[in-house]
Amino acid sequence: MIVEGMADIPVAVPAPHRHDTREAVLFGGVYGAVLACSMVAALTQQGHTSQDSRRYDAAWLLVTALASALAHGYAHYIAERGPHRRGDALRTLVDEWPLVAAVLPTVVVLAGAGWGWWPANGVEYPAFTMNIVLLFTLGLVTARQSRRSWAVALLIGVVDALLGVVVVVANAVIK
């Protein structure tokens, strides 16, 4: 690449900051699980519990996760001040896969209720529980991979799970 006004002096274009996989999974997983809890709480706020509404909820959760991943990836891309190489934008967006992957179990729970695999009424409670367990597990596993003691890893898992609990409690209070 030639920088304008620099008389043919080649300049190396640095690669954008790449997050390691563990960091991306933890961040995206926590973000996705909290997003799933929040969306389930918001979508069930009005008490619509028909199969049609659960299929609608599943679709909106998936659309919201994809939009969030796109927005987050785009924000990372533009936050990297400086020149970019061809393909950096796409790589940055692909790096957001853990966020979408974290909401997929909740999408399946909601869609399954919509397809009649299980009752549509009350499906938000298993969805909340599943996301709280996911948050705990992400915190615990990543803390252990970082060579933290079991006591510290359990504490980190509990703190991560509390993010989901806060959403559930806020939903109960707001209803």
Buried (B, 14 or more C-beta within 10 A) or exposed (E): EEEEEEEEEEEEEEEBEEBEEEEBBBBBBBBBBBBBBBBBBBBBEEEEBEBEBBBBBBBBBBEBBBEBBBEBBBEBBEEBEEEBEEEBBEBBBEBBBBBBBBBBBBBBBBBBBBEEEEEBEEBBEEBBEBBBBBBBBBBBBBBBEEEBEEEEBBBBBBEBBBBBBEBBEEBEEEE
